[in-house]
Amino acid sequence: MVLPIIGPHTRTVCAPDDASYRDRDGLIHICANCRRTRRIDDPAVWDWVPAYVTRPRDATHTVCPFCAEYYYGAYLPAKEQAE
């Protein structure tokens, strides 16, 4: 599944809401670079949830689309140009 690259992250602080961030296995997906948390209902949206950063139990680390492009873009396959 390819997620769209979105602009830089917002600075909005979100409250922990386990229903919005926990997957069916009970894990919270946190970006290893920026520490943003992926929404389960909309995987293209990554929110800043400080409560999940300070208590990383039940977390699994991944990389959000923005950080993947920013930090690892040179190692990713080239994107196809729209004609």
N, C-alpha and C positions, 0 to 999 in steps of 0.2 A: 504494500500500500504506500503510495507516494503522497506525502502531506504537502500542502502549498507552503512556500516560504512566505512568512509574514514579516512585517516591519519590526523594528526594535521593540523590545518589550516595554509595556507600560509600567509605571511605578505604583499602580493601584494595589493596595493591600487587600487580600481576600480572606474572609474568615474560613476556618476549616469546616468543611461540609463533607463528611465521609461518603454520602450518597453521590456527590458530584465527582469525587476524586479516587475512590477505591474501585478497583476492577472486581470481577466476579471471584477472584481468588483472595480478595481482601488486601491487595497490594496497592501502594501509592507510587505512581511513576514520577520520579524527580529527575530533572536534567542534571547531569554530573557537572556541568559547567556553570550555569546561571542559577541553579537550585529552584527553578520554577516547576510547578506541578501541572501535569497534563489532566485536562478534563476528560472524563470518561464519555460523556454524551457528545462532545465535540473535540476530537483528538487534535485539531489544528489550533486549539486555544490552550495556552500555557499561562497559568496564573501564579502570582507571588503569594504564597501562603506560609508566612514565617513560622506558624505553629508546627508545620510538618518538617521544617528545616531544623528546628530546635529539638524535636523528638523524632529522630529518623527510624523508629521502629516500623516494621511492616512496609518499608520502602524498597523499591527497586530502582536502580539508576539506569538512565538512558540518556539520549541527547536530543534536545528539542530541535525543530527544523531551523530556527534562526542560528543557534550555536553550531549546528552541523555545517551550515553554509559559511558562517563567519570564521570558525576555527579550523574546519577540515575541508573547506571548499576545494582546495587544490588537490585533494586526494579523492574527491568524489568524481563519478563519471560526468563528462560534459553534458550540459542540458541541450536539448534540441531547440534550435531557433524556430520561432513561429514564422511562417511565411506570409 
